[in-house]
Amino acid sequence: MKSKNKKVSLFEKIFGYVFLGLLVVYVVLFAFGKWIFPANSSFYRSLNLFSGAGDPNVFVRILSYSFFIFGISFVLRMLLGFCLPLLKKTRGLLTILISVIKYAAVLVWLFFVLSSFGVNTTVILAGIGIVSLIVGLAIQPLLSDIIAGLFIVFEDVFNVGDVIVADGFRGEVIEIGMRHTQLKDAGGNIKVINNSDIRSMVNLTDQLSLVSIDMSIEYGESLERVEAIIAQNIDEIKKSIPKIVEGPFYKGVSSLGDSSVNLRFFATCEENDRFQVERDLNRAFKLLFDKNNINIPFPQVVVNQPVSFENATSKDKKIAEAFVNEQKEVSGNLEEVNTDIK
């Protein structure tokens, strides 16, 4: 499969270079032909689209139309393609514009070719106006997709590179086309959604994403001693995880479990880094607890004398109280969005 894709890509590249070379030759002949060819040259009259003298050679005229129309389309799409990596907010609009230019060039070329054979294109245009009313009823879903795509772009709902949740699928927007939007999840799976089907979505990239973790300690541990240890090391944890933008913040005791006291921590980061930051925070606090002999509970049956726990010193109590108050202040109203988490 990979070799097939490479062959297609190589063919397209060779075709592009050949067409570009022929286009350069055409531009030179078109611009300087009056000095290259005789004044009565039938070839140049046929090649020059703005010359109305004599009966043009149909084959040469069609060839000239092809290079002129598709050349303009090729150059415009190439220039817009160069701009795509440099832009974010208007990438979707440029993608749609590239598609419009490509299809419009084919339609314009077709009409000029028909006119070269003496076909009355005015009648065809009038007929198309009537047929389009009939066909429009049959292609309403297609029109709905196109219109919805334009609204997505112009209203800046989301852009290429944003991470969104649409139709129950979370992924990065990799393309906003005329008919559909493509999302790619963390596993590389691509979901194609018709633009008109995106009736509700969540843009996860507009604001920093919230990371929440709970760390559990045994009931026998001194809460104030643990809080004092956290206060003394939380800045180092921040430095060890550079993808954290704000935090981590200690929010206090989130719940009293069956066999554990659960402590909650918040941090903010970019959406693409959210899961990795969550894993890094879990690792950092586990290492911190291990280093300071803070036991994390697990299901067990006690058949011997329970272990003794260290008590908080007066210094630990002061540090813990000051730390808890400070964390409440610096984290402000930062809370989790999910309503099922208290």
WOSULMO-V378887 format. One record per residue. N is the residue number from 0. RES is the residue in three letters. PSI is psi in degrees with one decimal (NA if undefined). Layout:
n=<N,N>
res=<RES,RES>
psi=<PSI,PSI>
This chain:
n=<0,1,2,3,4,5,6,7,8,9,10,11,12,13,14,15,16,17,18,19,20,21,22,23,24,25,26,27,28,29,30,31,32,33,34,35,36,37,38,39,40,41,42,43,44,45,46,47,48,49,50,51,52,53,54,55,56,57,58,59,60,61,62,63,64,65,66,67,68,69,70,71,72,73,74,75,76,77,78,79,80,81,82,83,84,85,86,87,88,89,90,91,92,93,94,95,96,97,98,99,100,101,102,103,104,105,106,107,108,109,110,111,112,113,114,115,116,117,118,119,120,121,122,123,124,125,126,127,128,129,130,131,132,133,134,135,136,137,138,139,140,141,142,143,144,145,146,147,148,149,150,151,152,153,154,155,156,157,158,159,160,161,162,163,164,165,166,167,168,169,170,171,172,173,174,175,176,177,178,179,180,181,182,183,184,185,186,187,188,189,190,191,192,193,194,195,196,197,198,199,200,201,202,203,204,205,206,207,208,209,210,211,212,213,214,215,216,217,218,219,220,221,222,223,224,225,226,227,228,229,230,231,232,233,234,235,236,237,238,239,240,241,242,243,244,245,246,247,248,249,250,251,252,253,254,255,256,257,258,259,260,261,262,263,264,265,266,267,268,269,270,271,272,273,274,275,276,277,278,279,280,281,282,283,284,285,286,287,288,289,290,291,292,293,294,295,296,297,298,299,300,301,302,303,304,305,306,307,308,309,310,311,312,313,314,315,316,317,318,319,320,321,322,323,324,325,326,327,328,329,330,331,332,333,334,335,336,337,338,339,340,341>
res=<MET,LYS,SER,LYS,ASN,LYS,LYS,VAL,SER,LEU,PHE,GLU,LYS,ILE,PHE,GLY,TYR,VAL,PHE,LEU,GLY,LEU,LEU,VAL,VAL,TYR,VAL,VAL,LEU,PHE,ALA,PHE,GLY,LYS,TRP,ILE,PHE,PRO,ALA,ASN,SER,SER,PHE,TYR,ARG,SER,LEU,ASN,LEU,PHE,SER,GLY,ALA,GLY,ASP,PRO,ASN,VAL,PHE,VAL,ARG,ILE,LEU,SER,TYR,SER,PHE,PHE,ILE,PHE,GLY,ILE,SER,PHE,VAL,LEU,ARG,MET,LEU,LEU,GLY,PHE,CYS,LEU,PRO,LEU,LEU,LYS,LYS,THR,ARG,GLY,LEU,LEU,THR,ILE,LEU,ILE,SER,VAL,ILE,LYS,TYR,ALA,ALA,VAL,LEU,VAL,TRP,LEU,PHE,PHE,VAL,LEU,SER,SER,PHE,GLY,VAL,ASN,THR,THR,VAL,ILE,LEU,ALA,GLY,ILE,GLY,ILE,VAL,SER,LEU,ILE,VAL,GLY,LEU,ALA,ILE,GLN,PRO,LEU,LEU,SER,ASP,ILE,ILE,ALA,GLY,LEU,PHE,ILE,VAL,PHE,GLU,ASP,VAL,PHE,ASN,VAL,GLY,ASP,VAL,ILE,VAL,ALA,ASP,GLY,PHE,ARG,GLY,GLU,VAL,ILE,GLU,ILE,GLY,MET,ARG,HIS,THR,GLN,LEU,LYS,ASP,ALA,GLY,GLY,ASN,ILE,LYS,VAL,ILE,ASN,ASN,SER,ASP,ILE,ARG,SER,MET,VAL,ASN,LEU,THR,ASP,GLN,LEU,SER,LEU,VAL,SER,ILE,ASP,MET,SER,ILE,GLU,TYR,GLY,GLU,SER,LEU,GLU,ARG,VAL,GLU,ALA,ILE,ILE,ALA,GLN,ASN,ILE,ASP,GLU,ILE,LYS,LYS,SER,ILE,PRO,LYS,ILE,VAL,GLU,GLY,PRO,PHE,TYR,LYS,GLY,VAL,SER,SER,LEU,GLY,ASP,SER,SER,VAL,ASN,LEU,ARG,PHE,PHE,ALA,THR,CYS,GLU,GLU,ASN,ASP,ARG,PHE,GLN,VAL,GLU,ARG,ASP,LEU,ASN,ARG,ALA,PHE,LYS,LEU,LEU,PHE,ASP,LYS,ASN,ASN,ILE,ASN,ILE,PRO,PHE,PRO,GLN,VAL,VAL,VAL,ASN,GLN,PRO,VAL,SER,PHE,GLU,ASN,ALA,THR,SER,LYS,ASP,LYS,LYS,ILE,ALA,GLU,ALA,PHE,VAL,ASN,GLU,GLN,LYS,GLU,VAL,SER,GLY,ASN,LEU,GLU,GLU,VAL,ASN,THR,ASP,ILE,LYS>
psi=<-40.3,-42.0,-33.6,-43.1,-36.9,-40.0,-43.7,-44.3,-40.1,-40.4,-44.0,-38.0,-44.9,-42.8,-40.5,-42.3,-41.6,-46.2,-40.1,-38.6,-45.2,-34.7,-39.4,-42.7,-42.1,-43.6,-40.8,-46.5,-38.7,-40.8,-36.3,15.0,-30.9,-19.4,-14.4,-43.3,157.4,159.0,-32.7,20.8,120.0,-33.2,-46.3,-36.6,-36.6,-33.6,-36.5,107.7,-19.7,8.5,125.9,10.1,132.7,174.9,117.5,154.7,121.1,-43.6,-45.1,-40.1,-42.3,-40.6,-40.0,-42.5,-42.4,-49.4,-37.6,-50.2,-50.5,-25.1,-46.2,-43.6,-43.0,-45.8,-44.1,-44.5,-34.0,-42.6,-42.5,-35.5,-36.3,-30.2,-22.9,-49.6,-18.7,-11.8,157.8,-53.0,-30.0,15.0,-39.7,-41.4,-41.7,-36.9,-44.6,-41.0,-38.9,-42.8,-41.4,-43.9,-41.1,-47.5,-35.8,-37.3,-39.9,-43.1,-44.3,-43.0,-41.7,-41.9,-39.5,-35.6,-43.5,-39.0,-30.2,-29.6,8.1,11.6,135.5,98.8,-21.6,-42.4,-39.2,-42.4,-40.5,-40.9,-37.1,-35.8,-38.0,-44.7,-35.8,-31.1,-39.1,-46.5,-32.9,-35.3,-31.8,-21.3,30.0,-41.3,-39.4,-45.8,-37.2,-40.7,-43.0,-45.8,-42.0,-38.0,-39.8,-40.7,-38.3,-42.5,-49.9,-31.4,0.3,43.4,-48.9,166.0,167.2,131.2,-17.3,152.3,121.6,165.0,116.6,134.2,35.4,10.2,127.4,125.5,171.4,134.8,117.5,-14.5,136.1,101.4,-177.5,-34.3,-34.1,165.2,138.2,131.7,142.0,125.2,-177.1,-24.1,2.0,1.4,138.3,128.0,131.3,121.5,128.8,138.0,-37.8,-15.7,-8.8,81.3,-26.6,137.5,164.9,122.1,112.2,-1.4,-16.8,-41.3,164.3,144.1,147.7,131.2,129.2,130.3,152.5,131.6,133.8,143.1,158.5,154.6,-28.2,-15.4,146.4,116.0,-40.0,-35.8,-42.2,-43.2,-35.4,-40.7,-42.0,-43.6,-37.3,-15.1,-4.6,-31.7,-35.7,-35.8,-40.0,-44.4,-31.5,-13.4,84.7,-16.8,-9.2,129.7,-47.1,138.0,-164.0,151.7,141.0,119.1,-3.5,-163.0,115.2,-32.4,160.1,103.8,-177.5,-35.2,18.1,155.5,121.5,123.9,136.5,140.0,140.8,153.8,160.2,151.1,177.6,148.7,-38.6,-18.8,1.0,-47.9,-36.7,-39.5,-39.4,-44.3,-40.6,-38.3,-43.2,-42.5,-44.2,-43.5,-31.3,-44.1,-38.6,-43.4,-40.8,-41.7,-30.6,19.7,41.7,116.3,132.1,121.0,153.9,158.0,128.8,160.7,121.4,118.1,7.6,-174.2,126.9,148.8,154.1,147.5,152.8,142.3,153.2,138.3,168.4,-33.7,-42.2,-40.6,-42.1,-43.4,-43.1,-45.4,-43.4,-37.6,-45.3,-45.0,-39.7,-41.6,-35.7,-37.1,-47.1,-29.0,-11.7,-131.6,19.8,114.0,164.7,149.1,-36.7,126.7,-16.3,-3.1,119.4,NA>
